[in-house]
């Protein structure tokens, strides 16, 4: 069995435990599942199977929320893709990336945490589980993943697992997409459990 499969088995056991063992704090029902970015397609297949198992064998309902879809929706429904392309061609990639970050952060546009709040507000913490997927869409520096879980604290009690493509140093220092420029920029709240730490 691959280490990815083994880690997903650990996650499943913790999700079906009573009480759930994905977090140490009752008001922070979130966790991170770190995986090697090269395993993206294998991970997608395996988390679909995990979702089926949770639903069929344990009476849980899994909601998949794609951060890539939220990203593109924010662009399309605010500035528009043509405006971002034009800005990149005239002012460079970094400026265009900063603009997209603003679209996902600023209250005048479409804050990513507000979208997540809306998508989770009618879910039942006793039944539902959220899988945050397609996180790689936020690379290289569009949005800091750690901020998402920090800002969701207090907004929902629905268990939420972020599937994070990256590498790990020590126990908690995550490097998004394994990028050398992201060393020590992805450190998460120590209260959030990290799976896939091998």
C-alpha positions in Angstrom: 0.0 0.0 0.0 1.3 3.4 -0.9 2.1 6.0 1.8 -0.7 8.2 0.3 -3.2 5.4 0.7 -1.9 4.7 4.3 -2.3 8.3 5.3 -5.8 8.5 3.8 -6.7 5.4 5.8 -5.5 7.2 9.0 -7.6 10.2 8.0 -10.7 8.1 7.4 -10.3 6.4 10.8 -10.0 9.8 12.5 -13.1 11.1 10.6 -15.3 8.2 11.6 -14.2 8.1 15.3 -16.6 9.3 17.9 -15.7 11.9 18.8 -13.9 12.8 15.6 -10.1 12.9 16.0 -9.0 15.3 13.3 -8.5 18.2 15.8 -7.5 18.9 19.3 -9.9 21.9 19.8 -13.6 21.5 19.5 -14.1 25.0 18.0 -11.5 24.3 15.2 -12.7 21.2 13.3 -10.2 21.6 10.5 -7.2 19.6 9.3 -4.7 19.6 6.5 -3.8 16.6 4.4 -0.4 17.3 2.8 0.6 15.3 -0.3 3.3 15.5 -2.8 2.2 17.7 -5.7 3.3 14.9 -8.1 0.5 12.7 -6.6 -2.2 15.1 -7.6 -4.1 12.8 -9.9 -3.8 9.8 -7.7 -5.0 11.9 -4.8 -8.1 13.0 -6.7 -9.1 9.4 -7.4 -8.4 8.3 -3.8 -10.3 11.1 -2.1 -13.3 10.3 -4.3 -13.1 6.7 -3.0 -12.7 8.0 0.5 -15.9 10.2 0.1 -17.8 7.2 -1.2 -16.7 5.1 1.8 -17.7 7.8 4.2 -21.1 8.2 2.6 -21.9 4.5 2.1 -20.3 3.0 5.2 -20.5 5.7 7.8 -23.5 7.9 6.9 -21.5 11.0 6.4 -22.0 13.5 3.5 -18.9 14.8 1.8 -19.0 18.2 0.0 -16.1 18.9 -2.3 -15.2 22.5 -2.7 -12.8 23.4 -5.4 -10.6 26.4 -4.7 -9.8 26.5 -8.4 -13.5 27.1 -9.2 -13.8 29.8 -6.5 -10.7 31.5 -8.0 -12.0 31.5 -11.6 -15.5 32.5 -10.5 -14.0 35.5 -8.6 -12.1 36.6 -11.7 -15.0 36.1 -14.0 -17.6 37.8 -11.8 -15.5 40.8 -10.9 -12.7 42.1 -13.2 -13.0 39.5 -15.9 -10.3 37.3 -17.4 -9.6 39.8 -20.2 -8.7 42.5 -17.7 -6.3 40.2 -15.9 -4.7 39.2 -19.1 -4.3 42.8 -20.2 -2.9 43.8 -16.8 -0.3 41.0 -16.9 0.8 42.0 -20.4 1.1 45.7 -19.5 2.3 45.5 -15.9 3.7 42.0 -15.4 2.8 38.8 -13.8 3.4 39.9 -10.2 1.0 42.8 -10.5 -1.7 40.6 -12.1 -1.2 38.0 -9.4 -1.6 40.8 -6.7 -4.8 41.9 -8.4 -6.2 38.3 -8.2 -5.2 38.2 -4.6 -7.2 41.3 -4.0 -10.3 39.8 -5.7 -10.1 36.9 -3.2 -9.4 39.0 -0.1 -11.1 42.4 -0.4 -14.7 42.8 0.8 -15.5 44.9 -2.3 -14.9 41.8 -4.5 -15.4 38.1 -3.7 -13.5 37.1 -0.5 -12.7 33.4 -0.6 -13.7 32.9 3.0 -17.1 34.5 2.3 -17.7 32.0 -0.5 -16.7 29.1 1.8 -19.0 30.5 4.5 -21.9 30.6 2.1 -21.2 27.1 0.8 -21.0 25.6 4.4 -23.7 27.6 6.2 -26.5 25.0 5.6 -24.3 22.0 6.3 -24.8 19.9 9.4 -21.6 19.4 11.4 -22.9 16.0 12.6 -23.3 14.7 9.1 -21.3 16.8 6.7 -17.6 16.9 6.0 -16.0 19.4 3.6 -13.0 18.5 1.4 -11.2 21.6 0.1 -9.6 20.5 -3.2 -7.7 21.9 -6.2 -5.6 24.1 -3.8 -2.8 24.2 -6.3 -4.7 26.8 -8.3 -3.6 29.4 -5.7 0.1 29.0 -6.8 2.5 30.5 -6.9 1.5 33.4 -4.5 -2.1 34.2 -5.3 -3.4 33.4 -1.8 -1.8 32.0 1.3 -3.6 28.7 2.2 -3.0 29.1 5.9 -5.1 32.3 5.9 -8.1 30.3 4.7 -8.4 28.0 7.7 -7.5 30.8 10.1 -10.3 33.0 8.8 -12.8 30.1 8.8 -12.2 29.7 12.5 -15.5 30.7 14.2 -17.4 30.7 10.9 -18.3 27.0 10.8 -18.3 23.9 12.9 -18.4 21.6 9.9 -15.3 19.4 9.7 -13.1 20.7 6.9 -10.0 19.0 5.4 -7.7 21.0 3.1 -5.9 18.8 0.7 -2.6 20.7 0.4 0.0 20.0 -2.3 3.5 20.6 -0.8 6.4 19.4 1.2 6.9 19.5 5.0 9.9 20.4 7.1 9.8 19.4 10.7 6.3 18.8 12.0 4.4 21.9 10.9 6.4 23.9 8.3 4.7 23.4 5.0 6.2 24.6 1.7 3.4 25.2 -0.9 3.9 23.1 -4.1 7.4 22.4 -2.8 8.6 25.8 -4.1 12.0 26.8 -2.7 10.8 30.4 -2.5 8.0 29.4 -0.1 10.2 28.1 2.7 8.8 29.0 6.1 6.0 30.9 4.5 3.4 28.2 4.8 3.5 27.5 8.5 0.1 26.7 9.8 -1.6 27.2 13.1 -0.1 24.6 15.4 -3.6 23.7 16.6 -4.5 22.3 13.1 -3.5 18.7 12.6 -1.4 17.9 9.6 -1.8 14.5 7.9 0.8 13.2 5.4 3.7 14.4 7.4 6.0 11.7 6.1 
